[in-house]
Amino acid sequence: MRRTFILVAITAAVLAAAAIWFLAAPQTIPESALTPHTPDLANGRIMFLIGGCSSCHAVPEQEDATRLGGGLALNSPFGVFYVPNISSDKQDGIGSWSEAQFITAMMKGTSPAGEHLYPALPYTSYQRMRLDDLRDLFAYLKTLPAISGKVRDHALAFPYNIRQALGLWKLLFLDGKPFTPDPGQSTQWNRGAYLVNGPGHCAECHSPRNFLGAIIASKRFAGGPSPNGQGGVPDITQGKLHDWKVEELAETLATGMTADADLVGGLMMEVVSNTRQLSAADRDAIAVYLKSLPAPK
């Protein structure tokens, strides 16, 4: 009886481990899932700007925001992430990627090599993006200069350097749900909600995180630590911005000037350098949505 029990227990453990391994396997989007599409480069540029792609992926200490050779170091409690080259270079960037591989990386967090990508790439937000917007973004990125040079590997402590474990993290925090418009809200509000929660990934910086590095849902947009380790990122709910008007929020996105006649600082200046290039209608939509965010309990 004892031997039988041990064999059953071992078998159950092996089957459970196999099931977890299967569920934690990297997910991909096949080419066959993509219907014919004519890229809209103007829309791709909008996605590039609201996504702040150059803020992380541009080569550090140079002014050309289209030189996406990567190399920026992002410090975190898990170690240092080094932002990769996403230029059109076929050897060192994403120039040889297929459209499906790009979309897979952005929505599923899986590399062309079939490995899990770390959520330093905010695919938990990018999964909300419309497929056509991602395809337009990819087409726009391919028009930018090819920059040679590989970026060094991440410097992460054990066990965070075990990529397969990210599959379990994704089971917990990557739900695969696209953005769904709220029929009870205006078209303007829904546009702002999409830009903020999808390509803009604002919550990724403006929210506190749990010990696993995931956003604490109940405190979404309530402020968090700065990605560069210097200071913090403010609360952008009505807990902090209750006295701000929609027009003042939109003005901040255009000029960097705050409602109290100050200038935004730190990394937010890089955000403003992108949002000022958006249309006034998109900045207004973002402001309308932000103004609707309730203070966290």
Sine and cosine of phi, psi and omega as CSV:
sin_phi,cos_phi,sin_psi,cos_psi,sin_omega,cos_omega
0.00,0.00,-0.67,0.74,-0.02,-1.00
-0.90,0.44,-0.68,0.74,0.01,-1.00
-0.89,0.45,-0.65,0.76,0.02,-1.00
-0.89,0.45,-0.67,0.74,0.02,-1.00
-0.88,0.47,-0.69,0.73,-0.01,-1.00
-0.90,0.44,-0.67,0.74,0.01,-1.00
-0.90,0.44,-0.65,0.76,0.04,-1.00
-0.90,0.43,-0.68,0.73,0.00,-1.00
-0.90,0.45,-0.68,0.74,0.01,-1.00
-0.91,0.42,-0.68,0.74,0.01,-1.00
-0.88,0.47,-0.69,0.72,0.01,-1.00
-0.89,0.46,-0.65,0.76,0.00,-1.00
-0.91,0.41,-0.65,0.76,0.01,-1.00
-0.91,0.41,-0.68,0.73,0.01,-1.00
-0.91,0.42,-0.63,0.77,0.03,-1.00
-0.90,0.43,-0.69,0.73,0.01,-1.00
-0.89,0.45,-0.65,0.76,0.01,-1.00
-0.91,0.42,-0.63,0.78,0.01,-1.00
-0.91,0.42,-0.69,0.72,0.02,-1.00
-0.90,0.45,-0.68,0.73,0.02,-1.00
-0.87,0.49,-0.66,0.75,0.01,-1.00
-0.92,0.40,-0.73,0.69,-0.02,-1.00
-0.91,0.41,-0.48,0.87,-0.03,-1.00
-1.00,0.00,0.07,1.00,-0.01,-1.00
-0.93,0.37,0.55,-0.83,0.04,-1.00
-0.85,0.52,0.69,-0.73,0.00,-1.00
-0.98,-0.19,0.54,-0.84,-0.02,-1.00
-0.74,-0.67,0.29,-0.96,0.10,-1.00
-0.92,-0.39,0.88,-0.48,-0.06,-1.00
-0.97,0.24,0.39,-0.92,0.05,-1.00
-0.85,0.53,-0.55,0.84,-0.05,-1.00
-0.91,0.42,-0.28,0.96,0.00,-1.00
-0.99,0.17,-0.16,0.99,-0.07,-1.00
-0.98,-0.18,0.85,-0.53,0.05,-1.00
-0.99,0.10,0.26,-0.97,0.03,-1.00
-0.82,0.57,0.64,-0.77,-0.07,-1.00
-0.52,-0.86,0.73,-0.68,0.10,-0.99
-0.99,-0.14,0.91,-0.41,-0.08,-1.00
-0.89,0.46,0.61,-0.79,0.10,-0.99
-0.95,-0.31,0.99,-0.13,-0.10,-1.00
-0.91,0.41,-0.53,0.85,0.04,-1.00
-0.89,0.45,-0.68,0.74,0.06,-1.00
-0.93,0.37,-0.59,0.81,0.06,-1.00
-0.87,0.50,-0.62,0.78,0.05,-1.00
-0.91,0.40,-0.62,0.78,0.05,-1.00
-0.88,0.48,-0.69,0.72,0.03,-1.00
-0.90,0.44,-0.61,0.79,0.04,-1.00
-0.89,0.46,-0.67,0.74,-0.03,-1.00
-0.95,0.31,-0.77,0.64,-0.03,-1.00
-0.92,0.39,-0.49,0.87,0.05,-1.00
-0.97,0.24,-0.22,0.98,0.00,-1.00
0.87,0.50,0.55,0.83,-0.08,-1.00
-0.83,0.56,-0.65,0.76,-0.05,-1.00
-0.94,0.33,-0.44,0.90,-0.03,-1.00
-0.88,0.48,-0.56,0.83,0.02,-1.00
-0.98,-0.19,-0.63,0.77,-0.20,-0.98
-1.00,-0.08,-0.21,0.98,0.05,-1.00
-0.93,0.37,0.54,-0.84,0.02,-1.00
-0.86,0.51,0.80,-0.60,-0.03,-1.00
-0.86,0.51,0.50,-0.87,0.11,-0.99
0.89,0.45,0.58,0.82,0.17,-0.98
-0.58,-0.82,0.43,-0.90,-0.21,-0.98
-1.00,-0.06,-0.22,0.98,-0.06,-1.00
-0.98,0.17,0.95,-0.32,-0.06,-1.00
-0.95,0.30,-0.10,0.99,0.00,-1.00
-1.00,-0.10,-0.06,1.00,0.01,-1.00
-1.00,0.00,1.00,0.03,-0.19,-0.98
-1.00,-0.07,0.79,0.62,-0.03,-1.00
-0.99,0.14,-0.08,1.00,0.05,-1.00
0.94,0.33,-0.24,-0.97,0.03,-1.00
0.92,-0.39,-0.21,0.98,0.00,-1.00
-0.90,0.43,0.69,-0.73,0.03,-1.00
-1.00,-0.08,0.80,-0.60,0.05,-1.00
-0.93,-0.38,0.93,-0.37,0.01,-1.00
-0.98,0.19,0.59,-0.81,0.01,-1.00
-0.49,-0.87,0.20,-0.98,0.07,-1.00
-0.90,0.44,-0.23,0.97,-0.06,-1.00
-0.99,-0.17,-0.13,0.99,-0.05,-1.00
0.72,-0.70,-0.32,-0.95,-0.05,-1.00
-0.94,-0.34,0.80,-0.60,0.10,-1.00
-0.99,-0.15,0.72,-0.70,0.04,-1.00
-0.95,-0.32,0.87,-0.49,-0.13,-0.99
-0.92,0.39,0.77,-0.63,-0.11,-0.99
-0.98,0.20,0.24,-0.97,0.10,-0.99
-0.96,0.27,0.88,-0.48,0.08,-1.00
-0.88,-0.48,0.42,0.91,0.05,-1.00
-0.95,0.30,0.04,-1.00,-0.02,-1.00
-0.99,0.15,0.12,0.99,0.03,-1.00
-0.88,0.47,0.78,-0.63,-0.08,-1.00
-0.96,0.26,-0.41,0.91,-0.04,-1.00
-1.00,-0.02,-0.74,0.68,-0.14,-0.99
-0.95,-0.31,-0.27,0.96,-0.01,-1.00
-0.95,-0.31,-0.63,-0.77,-0.03,-1.00
-0.92,-0.40,0.32,0.95,-0.04,-1.00
-0.89,0.45,-0.42,0.91,0.00,-1.00
-0.99,-0.11,0.00,1.00,-0.01,-1.00
-0.95,0.31,0.53,-0.85,0.16,-0.99
-1.00,0.09,0.23,-0.97,0.03,-1.00
-0.88,0.48,-0.66,0.75,-0.01,-1.00
-0.91,0.41,-0.59,0.81,0.04,-1.00
-0.91,0.41,-0.63,0.78,0.04,-1.00
-0.91,0.42,-0.73,0.68,-0.01,-1.00
-0.90,0.43,-0.61,0.79,0.06,-1.00
-0.87,0.49,-0.69,0.72,0.02,-1.00
-0.89,0.45,-0.67,0.74,-0.08,-1.00
-0.97,0.26,-0.55,0.84,-0.09,-1.00
-0.97,-0.24,-0.48,0.88,-0.06,-1.00
-0.92,-0.40,-0.19,0.98,-0.01,-1.00
0.92,0.39,0.61,0.79,0.00,-1.00
-0.84,-0.55,0.72,-0.69,-0.03,-1.00
-0.99,0.16,0.26,-0.97,0.08,-1.00
-0.86,0.52,-0.41,0.91,0.03,-1.00
-0.99,0.15,-0.01,1.00,0.01,-1.00
0.99,0.11,0.33,0.95,0.02,-1.00
-0.98,-0.21,0.47,-0.88,0.11,-0.99
-0.92,0.40,0.69,-0.72,0.14,-0.99
-1.00,-0.08,0.55,-0.84,0.02,-1.00
-0.96,0.29,0.55,-0.84,-0.01,-1.00
-0.96,0.28,0.23,0.97,0.26,-0.97
-0.88,0.47,-0.50,0.87,0.28,-0.96
-0.99,0.17,0.92,-0.39,-0.18,-0.98
-0.97,0.26,0.88,0.47,-0.01,-1.00
-0.94,0.34,-0.25,0.97,0.11,-0.99
-0.90,0.43,-0.43,0.90,0.11,-0.99
-1.00,-0.05,-0.69,0.73,-0.05,-1.00
-0.89,0.46,-0.40,0.92,0.05,-1.00
-0.88,0.47,-0.30,0.95,0.02,-1.00
-0.99,0.17,-0.21,0.98,-0.11,-0.99
-0.95,0.31,0.49,-0.87,0.09,-1.00
-0.94,0.33,0.59,-0.81,-0.05,-1.00
-0.85,0.52,-0.67,0.74,-0.01,-1.00
-0.90,0.43,-0.56,0.83,0.04,-1.00
-0.91,0.41,-0.65,0.76,0.05,-1.00
-0.91,0.41,-0.63,0.78,0.00,-1.00
-0.93,0.37,-0.61,0.80,0.06,-1.00
-0.92,0.38,-0.64,0.77,0.03,-1.00
-0.88,0.47,-0.70,0.72,0.01,-1.00
-0.88,0.48,-0.68,0.73,0.02,-1.00
-0.90,0.44,-0.63,0.78,0.01,-1.00
-0.92,0.38,-0.67,0.74,0.00,-1.00
-0.86,0.52,-0.57,0.82,-0.02,-1.00
-0.94,0.34,-0.25,0.97,0.04,-1.00
-1.00,0.08,-0.17,0.98,-0.07,-1.00
-1.00,0.04,0.31,-0.95,-0.12,-0.99
-0.86,0.51,0.57,-0.82,0.12,-0.99
-0.99,0.14,0.82,-0.57,-0.02,-1.00
-0.89,-0.46,0.86,-0.51,-0.02,-1.00
-0.99,0.14,0.39,-0.92,0.04,-1.00
0.87,-0.50,0.86,-0.51,0.07,-1.00
-0.99,0.15,0.58,-0.82,0.08,-1.00
-1.00,-0.04,0.59,-0.81,-0.03,-1.00
-0.90,0.44,0.33,-0.94,0.01,-1.00
-0.93,0.36,0.39,-0.92,0.08,-1.00
-0.87,0.49,0.49,-0.87,0.06,-1.00
-0.93,-0.36,1.00,0.07,-0.10,-0.99
-0.91,-0.41,0.55,-0.83,0.02,-1.00
-0.98,0.18,0.38,-0.92,0.12,-0.99
-0.94,0.34,0.67,-0.74,0.14,0.99
-0.99,-0.12,0.19,0.98,-0.10,-1.00
-0.94,0.34,-0.23,0.97,0.02,-1.00
-1.00,0.06,0.08,1.00,0.05,-1.00
-1.00,-0.05,0.98,-0.21,-0.12,-0.99
-0.91,0.43,-0.55,0.84,-0.04,-1.00
-0.87,0.50,-0.49,0.87,0.01,-1.00
-0.91,0.42,-0.36,0.93,0.03,-1.00
-0.90,0.43,-0.40,0.92,0.06,-1.00
-0.89,0.46,-0.61,0.79,0.06,-1.00
-0.93,0.36,-0.62,0.78,0.04,-1.00
-0.88,0.48,-0.67,0.74,0.00,-1.00
-0.91,0.41,-0.58,0.81,0.05,-1.00
-0.86,0.51,-0.54,0.84,-0.03,-1.00
-1.00,0.09,-0.59,0.81,-0.24,-0.97
-0.81,-0.58,-0.06,1.00,0.03,-1.00
-0.92,-0.39,0.99,-0.15,-0.15,-0.99
-1.00,0.02,-0.21,0.98,0.05,-1.00
0.96,0.29,0.24,0.97,-0.05,-1.00
-1.00,-0.01,0.79,-0.62,0.07,-1.00
-0.97,0.26,0.23,-0.97,0.08,-1.00
-0.91,0.42,0.73,-0.69,0.03,-1.00
-0.87,-0.49,0.88,-0.47,0.02,-1.00
-0.86,0.51,0.54,-0.84,0.05,-1.00
-1.00,-0.03,0.92,-0.38,-0.05,-1.00
-0.91,0.41,-0.27,0.96,0.01,-1.00
-1.00,0.07,-0.05,1.00,-0.02,-1.00
-0.92,-0.39,0.24,-0.97,-0.02,-1.00
-0.97,0.26,0.27,-0.96,0.08,-1.00
-0.87,0.50,-0.63,0.78,0.01,-1.00
-0.90,0.44,-0.72,0.69,0.01,-1.00
-0.87,0.50,-0.70,0.71,-0.03,-1.00
-0.91,0.41,-0.58,0.82,0.07,-1.00
-0.90,0.44,-0.70,0.72,0.03,-1.00
-0.90,0.44,-0.67,0.74,0.01,-1.00
-0.87,0.49,-0.66,0.76,0.02,-1.00
-0.90,0.43,-0.74,0.67,-0.03,-1.00
-0.90,0.45,-0.63,0.77,-0.04,-1.00
-0.95,0.31,-0.71,0.71,-0.11,-0.99
-1.00,0.01,-0.36,0.93,0.00,-1.00
-0.99,-0.16,-0.98,-0.21,-0.08,-1.00
-0.87,0.49,-0.56,0.83,-0.02,-1.00
-0.95,0.31,-0.37,0.93,0.01,-1.00
0.62,0.78,0.68,0.73,-0.08,-1.00
-0.88,0.48,-0.58,0.81,-0.04,-1.00
-0.91,0.42,-0.38,0.93,-0.05,-1.00
-0.88,0.48,-0.54,0.84,0.05,-1.00
-0.99,-0.17,-0.57,0.82,-0.15,-0.99
-1.00,-0.01,0.45,0.89,0.00,-1.00
-0.66,-0.75,0.54,-0.84,0.13,-0.99
-0.97,0.25,0.34,-0.94,-0.05,-1.00
-0.81,-0.58,0.39,-0.92,0.04,-1.00
-1.00,0.08,-0.08,-1.00,-0.10,-1.00
-0.93,0.36,-0.24,0.97,0.06,-1.00
-1.00,-0.06,0.02,1.00,0.03,-1.00
1.00,0.09,0.23,0.97,0.02,-1.00
-0.99,-0.16,0.50,-0.87,0.02,-1.00
-0.88,0.47,0.70,-0.72,0.09,-1.00
-0.98,0.18,0.94,-0.34,-0.17,-0.99
-0.84,0.54,-0.63,0.78,-0.05,-1.00
-0.95,0.32,-0.22,0.97,-0.02,-1.00
-0.85,-0.52,0.42,0.91,0.00,-1.00
-0.86,0.51,0.76,-0.65,0.00,-1.00
0.96,0.28,0.13,0.99,-0.06,-1.00
-1.00,0.01,0.22,0.97,0.04,-1.00
0.99,-0.14,0.42,-0.91,-0.01,-1.00
-0.28,-0.96,-0.06,-1.00,0.02,-1.00
-0.95,0.30,0.48,-0.88,0.02,-1.00
-0.94,0.33,0.66,-0.75,0.03,-1.00
-0.86,0.51,-0.46,0.89,0.00,-1.00
-1.00,-0.05,0.12,0.99,0.07,-1.00
0.98,0.20,0.10,1.00,-0.03,-1.00
-0.93,-0.36,0.96,-0.28,0.02,-1.00
0.96,0.27,-0.44,-0.90,-0.04,-1.00
-0.70,-0.71,0.16,-0.99,0.04,-1.00
-0.95,-0.30,0.78,-0.63,-0.18,-0.98
-0.96,0.28,0.33,-0.94,0.17,-0.98
-0.90,0.43,0.76,-0.64,0.03,-1.00
-0.88,-0.47,0.37,0.93,0.13,-0.99
-1.00,-0.02,-0.05,-1.00,0.05,-1.00
-0.95,0.32,-0.11,0.99,0.14,-0.99
-0.90,0.43,-0.51,0.86,-0.01,-1.00
-0.94,-0.34,-0.62,0.78,-0.15,-0.99
-0.97,-0.25,0.42,0.91,-0.08,-1.00
-0.89,0.46,-0.45,0.89,-0.02,-1.00
-1.00,-0.02,-0.11,0.99,-0.02,-1.00
-0.99,0.17,0.57,-0.82,0.09,-1.00
-1.00,-0.08,0.37,-0.93,0.04,-1.00
-0.83,0.56,-0.67,0.74,-0.01,-1.00
-0.89,0.46,-0.57,0.82,0.00,-1.00
-0.95,0.31,-0.62,0.78,0.08,-1.00
-0.89,0.46,-0.69,0.72,0.01,-1.00
-0.90,0.44,-0.62,0.79,0.02,-1.00
-0.90,0.43,-0.62,0.78,0.04,-1.00
-0.89,0.46,-0.64,0.77,0.01,-1.00
-0.94,0.35,-0.35,0.94,-0.02,-1.00
-1.00,-0.06,-0.58,0.81,-0.14,-0.99
-0.83,-0.56,-0.32,0.95,-0.10,-1.00
1.00,0.06,-0.04,1.00,0.02,-1.00
-0.99,0.11,0.78,-0.62,-0.04,-1.00
-1.00,0.02,0.14,-0.99,-0.04,-1.00
-0.91,0.42,-0.39,0.92,0.02,-1.00
-0.98,-0.17,0.47,0.88,0.10,-0.99
0.88,0.47,0.56,0.83,0.07,-1.00
-0.90,-0.44,0.08,-1.00,0.06,-1.00
-0.93,-0.38,0.60,-0.80,0.10,-1.00
-0.90,0.44,0.43,-0.90,-0.04,-1.00
-0.80,-0.60,0.02,-1.00,0.09,-1.00
0.86,0.52,-0.66,-0.75,-0.06,-1.00
-0.93,0.38,-0.33,0.94,-0.02,-1.00
-0.92,0.40,-0.44,0.90,0.06,-1.00
-0.90,0.44,-0.57,0.82,0.05,-1.00
-0.93,0.36,-0.60,0.80,0.05,-1.00
-0.89,0.46,-0.71,0.70,-0.02,-1.00
-0.90,0.44,-0.56,0.83,0.02,-1.00
-0.88,0.48,-0.40,0.91,0.07,-1.00
-1.00,-0.02,-0.73,0.68,-0.08,-1.00
-0.92,0.40,-0.44,0.90,0.04,-1.00
-0.92,0.39,-0.30,0.96,0.03,-1.00
-1.00,-0.02,-0.09,1.00,0.08,-1.00
-0.97,0.23,0.20,-0.98,0.08,-1.00
-0.95,0.32,0.43,-0.90,0.06,-1.00
-0.87,0.50,-0.55,0.83,0.01,-1.00
-0.90,0.44,-0.64,0.77,0.02,-1.00
-0.94,0.33,-0.63,0.77,0.05,-1.00
-0.90,0.44,-0.65,0.76,0.04,-1.00
-0.89,0.45,-0.65,0.76,0.00,-1.00
-0.90,0.44,-0.67,0.74,0.05,-1.00
-0.88,0.47,-0.69,0.72,-0.01,-1.00
-0.90,0.45,-0.67,0.75,0.02,-1.00
-0.87,0.49,-0.69,0.72,0.00,-1.00
-0.92,0.40,-0.72,0.69,-0.01,-1.00
-0.87,0.50,-0.61,0.79,-0.01,-1.00
-0.91,0.41,-0.34,0.94,-0.03,-1.00
-1.00,0.01,-0.11,0.99,-0.07,-1.00
-0.96,0.29,0.87,-0.49,-0.01,-1.00
-0.95,0.31,0.44,-0.90,0.10,-1.00
-0.91,0.41,0.65,-0.76,0.02,-1.00
-0.92,0.40,0.56,-0.83,0.03,-1.00
-0.96,0.28,0.00,0.00,0.00,0.00
